[in-house]
């Protein structure tokens, strides 16, 4: 009759027309590769914008796919002698982290000898593009937000570690000379640390989440972000206290058992 048409319970007014770039289907469009060759920055920025539109529509899977096209475009750039890259190394506490180095040479098989002395496959490095850091990092950050909304917290944390590694590799003189870049770096660092803390907490890594919150607060973020960080800090502390309540008695019982098996003194 005169009522609104419905399809499986969805009101017609809630159905939105597909965006132009959605009509092509697939993760990467056929036009992406030649567009990157023609104008890398313009194409990567356009793909990020497409992802942003999908994110606003809460189509997180599709948005993540578009951000991935941008991430992969940076990743697939040819490795060259002298290129700055991030590669995994151990920090002072023995934990793996992304560290800045550069490529000393590349052989025909694609193996890269790094200035640090390590020899790794090109796929084990992440190129650093100093002039494009705001765009390169935002693709990782935005994909991380999608993955958080999809409950993929490990993948989100990895993306945020990449974003943090890229910003920490920023050329300090270039950043200091460019106010816009300096502001982008500051916001990128405390935002990535806040988001990574959320994912780490969701993964049960309260101690690491607590460190991210402390690092973010130390960067003197704006008041709204400070409020979010303090709320998250309270959640982290609650998780740590719960962990102590659950595991404290268990640890004591295990210690008692170990000593009794060795025939040592009793613990009460």
C-alpha positions in Angstrom: 0.0 0.0 0.0 1.1 3.5 0.8 3.5 2.5 3.6 7.3 2.4 3.3 8.7 -0.6 1.5 10.7 -2.9 3.7 13.2 -5.7 2.9 13.7 -8.3 5.6 12.7 -5.8 8.3 15.0 -3.0 7.2 13.2 0.3 6.6 13.9 1.8 3.2 15.0 5.1 4.7 17.8 3.4 6.6 19.3 1.8 3.4 22.0 4.0 2.0 23.3 4.2 -1.6 26.7 2.5 -2.1 29.6 4.9 -2.2 31.2 5.1 -5.7 34.4 3.3 -4.6 32.2 0.4 -3.1 30.7 -0.4 -6.5 34.0 -1.9 -7.8 34.1 -4.6 -5.1 37.1 -6.4 -3.7 39.8 -5.3 -1.2 41.9 -3.5 -3.8 40.4 -1.9 -6.9 41.9 -2.6 -10.3 42.7 1.2 -10.6 44.7 1.3 -7.3 48.0 0.1 -8.6 48.3 2.5 -11.6 47.0 5.3 -9.5 49.8 4.7 -7.0 52.4 4.8 -9.8 50.9 8.0 -11.1 50.7 9.9 -7.8 51.5 8.0 -4.7 50.6 10.6 -2.0 47.3 11.6 -3.7 46.2 8.0 -4.1 47.1 7.0 -0.6 45.3 10.0 0.8 42.2 9.2 -1.2 42.2 5.6 0.0 42.4 6.8 3.6 39.5 9.1 3.0 37.4 6.2 1.5 38.3 4.2 4.6 37.2 7.1 6.8 33.8 7.3 5.0 33.3 3.6 5.6 34.3 3.9 9.2 31.7 6.7 9.8 29.1 4.2 8.4 30.4 1.7 11.0 31.4 -0.7 8.2 34.6 -1.6 10.0 35.6 -4.6 7.9 35.3 -2.6 4.6 37.1 0.4 6.2 39.9 -1.8 7.4 40.3 -3.3 3.9 40.7 0.2 2.4 43.3 1.2 5.1 45.1 -2.1 4.4 45.4 -1.1 0.7 47.2 2.1 1.8 49.3 0.3 4.4 50.4 -2.3 1.8 51.3 0.4 -0.7 53.8 1.9 1.7 55.1 -1.6 2.6 55.6 -2.6 -1.0 57.8 0.3 -2.0 61.1 -1.1 -3.4 63.9 -1.4 -0.8 66.9 0.6 -1.7 70.4 1.2 -0.2 70.2 4.0 2.3 66.4 3.7 2.9 65.3 4.1 6.5 63.3 1.2 7.8 62.0 -0.2 11.0 63.1 -3.7 12.0 62.5 -5.8 15.1 65.3 -5.9 17.6 65.5 -6.5 21.4 65.4 -3.6 23.8 67.4 -3.3 27.0 64.9 -5.6 28.9 65.0 -8.2 26.2 61.6 -7.4 24.8 61.2 -7.2 21.0 60.6 -3.7 19.6 60.6 -1.8 16.3 63.9 0.1 16.0 65.0 2.5 13.3 67.9 1.5 11.1 68.7 1.8 7.4 69.5 -0.5 4.5 73.2 -1.0 3.7 72.6 -3.2 0.7 70.0 -5.4 -1.0 70.8 -8.6 -2.9 69.0 -10.1 -5.9 66.9 -12.3 -3.7 65.6 -9.3 -1.8 67.6 -9.9 1.4 68.6 -6.7 3.1 71.8 -6.1 5.0 71.0 -3.5 7.7 73.3 -0.9 9.2 72.8 -2.6 12.5 74.6 -5.7 11.0 71.5 -7.9 10.7 70.5 -9.6 7.5 66.7 -9.9 7.0 64.2 -10.4 4.3 62.7 -7.2 2.8 59.3 -8.4 4.2 60.8 -8.1 7.8 61.3 -4.3 7.4 58.9 -1.4 7.4 60.0 1.5 5.2 59.9 5.0 6.9 58.8 7.9 4.7 59.7 11.0 6.7 57.8 13.5 4.6 54.6 11.3 4.6 54.6 10.2 8.3 51.3 11.8 9.2 49.6 9.9 6.3 51.6 6.6 6.8 50.9 6.5 10.6 47.2 7.5 10.2 46.6 4.4 8.0 47.9 2.2 10.8 46.0 4.1 13.5 42.7 4.1 11.6 43.0 0.4 10.8 43.7 -0.2 14.5 40.4 1.5 15.4 38.5 -0.7 13.0 40.1 -3.8 14.5 39.3 -2.7 18.0 35.6 -2.3 17.0 35.8 -5.8 15.5 37.3 -7.2 18.7 40.7 -7.9 17.0 42.8 -6.4 19.8 46.1 -8.3 19.1 46.1 -7.1 15.5 45.1 -3.6 16.7 47.9 -3.5 19.2 50.4 -4.5 16.4 49.1 -1.7 14.2 49.5 0.8 17.0 53.0 -0.4 17.8 53.9 0.2 14.1 52.4 3.8 14.3 54.4 4.5 17.5 57.6 3.1 15.9 57.1 5.3 12.9 56.6 8.5 14.9 59.6 7.7 17.2 61.6 7.4 14.0 60.6 10.9 12.9 63.5 13.2 12.0 63.7 15.6 15.0 65.0 18.5 13.0 62.2 18.2 10.4 59.6 17.9 13.1 60.9 21.0 15.0 61.0 23.0 11.8 57.3 22.2 10.9 54.7 23.2 13.5 52.0 21.1 11.8 54.2 18.0 11.8 55.2 18.6 15.5 51.5 18.8 16.5 50.7 15.7 14.4 53.6 13.8 16.1 52.5 14.8 19.6 48.9 13.8 19.0 49.9 10.6 17.2 52.0 9.4 20.1 49.6 10.0 22.9 46.6 8.7 20.9 48.4 5.5 19.8 49.5 4.9 23.4 46.0 5.4 24.7 44.5 3.1 22.1 47.2 0.5 22.5 46.5 0.5 26.3 42.9 -0.2 25.6 43.7 -3.2 23.4 46.4 -4.5 25.8 43.9 -4.3 28.7 41.4 -6.2 26.6 44.1 -8.9 26.0 44.7 -9.1 29.8 48.1 -7.3 29.6 47.4 -4.9 32.4 51.0 -4.2 33.2 51.8 -3.2 29.6 48.6 -1.2 29.4 49.6 0.7 32.6 52.9 1.6 31.0 51.2 3.0 27.9 48.8 5.1 30.1 51.8 6.5 32.0 53.7 7.3 28.8 50.6 9.0 27.3 50.0 11.1 30.4 53.6 12.2 30.4 53.2 13.8 27.0 50.9 16.5 28.4 47.9 15.7 26.2 44.8 18.0 26.1 42.3 17.9 29.0 39.8 15.7 27.2 42.4 13.1 26.5 43.7 13.4 30.1 40.2 12.6 31.3 40.0 9.5 29.0 43.5 8.3 30.2 42.6 8.7 33.8 39.4 6.7 33.3 41.4 4.0 31.5 44.0 4.1 34.3 41.3 3.3 36.8 40.2 0.4 34.7 43.8 -0.9 34.5 44.3 -0.6 38.2 41.0 -2.5 38.9 42.2 -5.2 36.5 45.6 -5.4 38.3 43.9 -5.6 41.7 41.6 -8.4 40.5 44.6 -10.2 39.2 46.4 -10.0 42.6 43.2 -11.2 44.4 42.9 -14.2 42.2 46.5 -15.1 41.8 47.9 -14.1 45.1 46.4 -17.0 47.1 47.2 -19.4 44.2 50.9 -18.3 44.2 51.1 -18.9 48.0 49.6 -22.4 47.7 52.0 -23.3 45.0 54.9 -22.1 47.1 53.6 -24.2 50.0 53.4 -27.2 47.7 56.9 -26.7 46.3 58.4 -26.4 49.8 56.5 -29.5 51.2 57.7 -31.6 48.2 61.3 -30.6 49.1 60.6 -31.3 52.8 61.2 -27.7 53.8 59.6 -25.7 56.7 55.9 -25.2 56.6 54.3 -21.8 55.6 51.1 -20.7 57.3 
